[in-house]
Structures are given as structure tokens and as C-alpha cells.
Amino acid sequence: MTNRYRSVFDIIGPIMIGPSSSHTAGAVAIGHVANRLFHAPIKEVVVRYFESFAQTHRGHGTDYAIISGVLGFDPADRRVPLAVDLARRQGLKITFIEDQGLSPIGHPNTAAVTLINAEKEITVWGCSVGGGTIEIRKVDLNGLIFTPQGPLPILFVEANQPIGAALDQLFGENYRRPRVTHQLADHYIYQLDLLDRPFPEQIDQARGMSQDLTLL
Amino acid sequence: MYETIADLVTTATAQHQPISELIIAQEIKLSHSSREIIWATMGKNLDVMIAAAKKGSSGQGVQSATGLTGREAVLMAKYRAAGKTLSGDTMLRAVETAIATNEVNASMGIICATPTAGSAGTLPGVLSVLTERLDLTRNQQIQFLFCASAFGMIVANHAMIAGATGGCQAEVGSASAMGAAAAVEVAGGTPQQCAEAFAMAMSNLLGLVCDPVAGLVEIPCIKRNVVGSVNALTCADMALAGLTNKIPADEVISAMKRIGQDLPTSLRETGLGGLAATPTGIEMKMKIFGEDVSIHAEEGPDEGREN
């Protein structure tokens, strides 16, 4: 028993452009996570596919789906099938790699999406578990490695002072311990695996004590 | 959260509530949303389903970019209109709707995944028949979708709903079982009858493999949705008539999961086995992609891997 599907709309939905909920809509979602964690102009995208994704990405529209997510499109956006051309016209360098090995995060529908510009590079390892629902099991933010348990929602918070205790208090029983902290010279990055969608007021409060916050 | 179908049935029976109401209450609690918003969101999903079915079966219909599939829902509509059918107009309405929806999906049109895009035609196929036969209101159609989602969520959390992890039994098999259960609810059956219909529908499709030609979601996916819809309707009728599955629904889900894990990689959405590996299937793939694009992933044991 997992609890990765928690909403009726994980089962009836999403509304999307075909052809595959796992290989298309889920792939949009993985690309979108990368986009949201990068939040800066992108110069280059490298997508590495594993297992079923490596075998069927062309037929299932996974290429345009991931790039749609990177561009911030909704899964039902009419531009989804055109995303690779649109992105290349915007000057993005895009590479797709079919990895012959098994998924490093243990799921046949795995993509590792790397976003690069002159200042930074991030990689998101996501898997599409079916029906458009995804998990994020590894994130590399400029060399800092996070390994969330997978199911969303996942919260990333950056602060220039330690706020771990405050986050514990704020989210109480609504996250799977332990939280992950990376301490850098001048700031801290926290990653929390949340159990349920947090209340908007909780996110507002967390944002108030941080420099940067991303709720996936 | 409701963790088993037995749990859903027991609670619904004790509270004299339909299963759809239990899942709506759970959704309100977990999403911090109001009933009105949740109901309206499901209504939008219904609108997308209706629009897709209409698009696929009217005018010239739709064709996929590869040209491999399309315009067959229109052929079915004409055949129905001529009136000389073997399985009767009701059943063929489900057939037409299921094909139309998945043709729209294959042509990169807008659909609602139920529970997946590859199986998006199954529930609409069932619902189109019920709407006509039982004269369902819009609210009853939305109720059908909530009930289906309650059953689907248990399958998704206990087993899988992706072809890559469980084969087509996890997609069309799950959709068909969800549709059977929800059909019983809107037809006035008991929660236990919903569970029986579910168990029969899923049992009937156990072992169904995912072998898409050229790695597309066209052949055989589109017509497998027909099987899903028709199976759902007949299983709902069996349950309403008092027939039972003998193996409980939760155990059928566990069996589906184990079968999915036992399926070789070639039959789990890799486009390497089954119909995809027939001479014609391979020729189609070569024609579309201009080369043999298959790579051969190492076959590894699935132990310790999640679904």
C-alpha cells in the first residue's frame, strides 16, 4: 500500500493532450518541477531517459512533453506537441539521451532533466508512476544532492539563517521526518516531504521566514 | 483515507451512503477545498470526456499524426445508424464512444485521463450508455465519476495503473473495473454489488499485456478500450442480477499486482513484445521512425523496485 494517489483528480484527470498520461502528462509534470526549481532563464536542457521512457519516448510524445513542462505549459496547452520546436526557436539547446541502463531511482518511467545556464545547473530525477502522477526521488541543485521519498508535495526552502525548528513547528505532523538540510557558507536549504497539501497560510508563513521557497 | 474496497463497502453500507459520497467527503478533507469546487472540477472532466467523444465520432472523425489509426468511430456511427447490428445499439454506443475518445487521444487532442490516457475511452464508453439507458442527469454522471475514482484510487495505491509497471490490465483492466462499479452505483445497486462488479471486471482482464506498436498509443490501445467498456457493462449487469465473483475485490487487486510484476519487460509498455514484435508491427515502426530505434535495457529482477 502506498499513498501516492490522494486525490480523486489523480484518478479522474488530468485533462491533457495525448497520447499517454504517464509518458506525456506525467512527463510535462517532471519538466515543470525542473522549471520551478531552476526559476531563471534556461540556456540548455539535457533529458536522459531510462527503461520504458527510453524505449517509447518518441511514440508517446515524451520529448515534447518534458520540454512543455520546462517551458511552463499546462498538460492541456495546445502548444504541447510543438514545444521542442518552440524551445529551439527561443535558442534553447536541447539534447535527448536514451540510457541503456536501469533507472537509478528504481522505476521504468524515469527521466533525469538537467537545466543549465551560465550561473547554475540542476538535475531532477523524476518518475511517472501512472495516470499523470509523478514522484521526484532525486534532485541535484548545483552539486547539492537531495533524495526526497518521491510523492509530492515536496517543499524546498532557502534561508540565510537556521529555521529548521520553526519549520518543524509550522508543519507539525504534516511531513515525513527527517527533513533534509544543506548548510552553505551564507545560507541553508531545507527539503521537506509533506504528507498532505499544506494550508496556504502555512506556506505564507514559511515564505515570510525564508529567502526562497518552492512547493512542488 | 479508505485503504481497501472492503473498507469502502463496509462504511457505505453502515452509513447508508453511496460510495461516491464517501470519496467526496475524503476529498474535501484532504484538499481543503469546498464540495462546490470539487464538484465543479469533476464537471469539467466530464465536459472534456463528452467533447472528445463527440469530436471523434462526428464529421470525418480524427486521424493520428502517424496515419496508423483514426476515423473508425465514424465508421461505427454509420454502421449503428444503419440499424442492422449484431450486438445491439446499446453496446455499440459504448464501442463508438470508446473508440472515438482514444482516437482523439492518439491524434493529440484533449482528453481526460481515466485513470490513464491510454485507457481514456473506457469510462466514457460506459457512461454514454448509462446516460442514455438510465436517462442520467448531469449530476448523476458526475456521481458516476466520483464513484469510479474511489475504486481507482485503491487500485492505484495497492497495485498500479501504469502499463509500464503492470501491463494493460493495470490500465484498461482498472478502468473497466472502475466503470463496472460506478455503473452499479448509478443504477441503484448496493455497495457490495459495486464491489462484485469491480471484482468480476478486473478478474476478466487479468494478464492483459501492454504491447503498443511502435511505442505509440494507437494499436492495440484504441480497441482495447472497447473491451474495457463492454466488459464493464456486462459485469455491472451480472452484479445487479445477483452474480458474485467469489474472489473478493481486494484480493483480485493483489493478484493483478503480482501478475504485473511477473510480466516480462517486453510486455510492459516498451513496444518490444506482443503485437509490437509482429512483422507488421515492426514494419510500422520502421516506417514511422525510419530506423530501428529499440534499445535493449538489461533485464533485471524487479525485487525491491517499486511500482
Chai-1 contact restraints between the chains, C-beta under 6 A:
chainA,res_idxA,chainB,res_idxB,connection_type,confidence,min_distance_angstrom,max_distance_angstrom,comment,restraint_id
A,M1,B,N157,contact,1.0,0.0,6.0,A-B,restraint_1
A,M1,B,H158,contact,1.0,0.0,6.0,A-B,restraint_2
A,T2,B,N157,contact,1.0,0.0,6.0,A-B,restraint_3
A,Y5,B,M153,contact,1.0,0.0,6.0,A-B,restraint_4
A,Y5,B,A156,contact,1.0,0.0,6.0,A-B,restraint_5
A,Y5,B,N157,contact,1.0,0.0,6.0,A-B,restraint_6
A,R6,B,L30,contact,1.0,0.0,6.0,A-B,restraint_7
A,V8,B,I23,contact,1.0,0.0,6.0,A-B,restraint_8
A,V8,B,E27,contact,1.0,0.0,6.0,A-B,restraint_9
A,V8,B,S149,contact,1.0,0.0,6.0,A-B,restraint_10
A,I11,B,P115,contact,1.0,0.0,6.0,A-B,restraint_11
A,I11,B,S149,contact,1.0,0.0,6.0,A-B,restraint_12
A,I11,B,G152,contact,1.0,0.0,6.0,A-B,restraint_13
A,I11,B,M153,contact,1.0,0.0,6.0,A-B,restraint_14
A,I12,B,N45,contact,1.0,0.0,6.0,A-B,restraint_15
A,I12,B,T114,contact,1.0,0.0,6.0,A-B,restraint_16
A,I12,B,L145,contact,1.0,0.0,6.0,A-B,restraint_17
A,I12,B,S149,contact,1.0,0.0,6.0,A-B,restraint_18
A,G13,B,N45,contact,1.0,0.0,6.0,A-B,restraint_19
A,G13,B,C112,contact,1.0,0.0,6.0,A-B,restraint_20
A,P14,B,A113,contact,1.0,0.0,6.0,A-B,restraint_21
A,I15,B,V48,contact,1.0,0.0,6.0,A-B,restraint_22
A,I15,B,C112,contact,1.0,0.0,6.0,A-B,restraint_23
A,I17,B,M108,contact,1.0,0.0,6.0,A-B,restraint_24
A,G18,B,N105,contact,1.0,0.0,6.0,A-B,restraint_25
A,G18,B,M108,contact,1.0,0.0,6.0,A-B,restraint_26
A,G18,B,I111,contact,1.0,0.0,6.0,A-B,restraint_27
A,G18,B,A117,contact,1.0,0.0,6.0,A-B,restraint_28
A,P19,B,N105,contact,1.0,0.0,6.0,A-B,restraint_29
A,P19,B,A106,contact,1.0,0.0,6.0,A-B,restraint_30
A,P19,B,A117,contact,1.0,0.0,6.0,A-B,restraint_31
A,P19,B,V217,contact,1.0,0.0,6.0,A-B,restraint_32
A,S20,B,A117,contact,1.0,0.0,6.0,A-B,restraint_33
A,S20,B,G118,contact,1.0,0.0,6.0,A-B,restraint_34
A,S20,B,V217,contact,1.0,0.0,6.0,A-B,restraint_35
A,S21,B,A113,contact,1.0,0.0,6.0,A-B,restraint_36
A,S21,B,T116,contact,1.0,0.0,6.0,A-B,restraint_37
A,S21,B,A117,contact,1.0,0.0,6.0,A-B,restraint_38
A,S22,B,A162,contact,1.0,0.0,6.0,A-B,restraint_39
A,E51,B,A297,contact,1.0,0.0,6.0,A-B,restraint_40
A,S52,B,A164,contact,1.0,0.0,6.0,A-B,restraint_41
A,S52,B,E269,contact,1.0,0.0,6.0,A-B,restraint_42
A,S52,B,T270,contact,1.0,0.0,6.0,A-B,restraint_43
A,A54,B,I295,contact,1.0,0.0,6.0,A-B,restraint_44
A,Q55,B,T270,contact,1.0,0.0,6.0,A-B,restraint_45
A,Q55,B,G271,contact,1.0,0.0,6.0,A-B,restraint_46
A,T56,B,G215,contact,1.0,0.0,6.0,A-B,restraint_47
A,T56,B,G271,contact,1.0,0.0,6.0,A-B,restraint_48
A,G59,B,A214,contact,1.0,0.0,6.0,A-B,restraint_49
A,G59,B,G215,contact,1.0,0.0,6.0,A-B,restraint_50
A,G59,B,L216,contact,1.0,0.0,6.0,A-B,restraint_51
A,A76,B,I110,contact,1.0,0.0,6.0,A-B,restraint_52
A,P81,B,M108,contact,1.0,0.0,6.0,A-B,restraint_53
A,E98,B,I295,contact,1.0,0.0,6.0,A-B,restraint_54
A,Q100,B,I295,contact,1.0,0.0,6.0,A-B,restraint_55
A,L102,B,G300,contact,1.0,0.0,6.0,A-B,restraint_56
A,G106,B,R305,contact,1.0,0.0,6.0,A-B,restraint_57
A,G106,B,E306,contact,1.0,0.0,6.0,A-B,restraint_58
A,P108,B,A164,contact,1.0,0.0,6.0,A-B,restraint_59
A,N109,B,A164,contact,1.0,0.0,6.0,A-B,restraint_60
A,G130,B,M160,contact,1.0,0.0,6.0,A-B,restraint_61
A,G130,B,I161,contact,1.0,0.0,6.0,A-B,restraint_62
A,G130,B,A162,contact,1.0,0.0,6.0,A-B,restraint_63
A,G131,B,A113,contact,1.0,0.0,6.0,A-B,restraint_64
A,G131,B,P115,contact,1.0,0.0,6.0,A-B,restraint_65
A,G131,B,T116,contact,1.0,0.0,6.0,A-B,restraint_66
A,G131,B,I161,contact,1.0,0.0,6.0,A-B,restraint_67
A,G132,B,A113,contact,1.0,0.0,6.0,A-B,restraint_68
A,D196,B,L30,contact,1.0,0.0,6.0,A-B,restraint_69
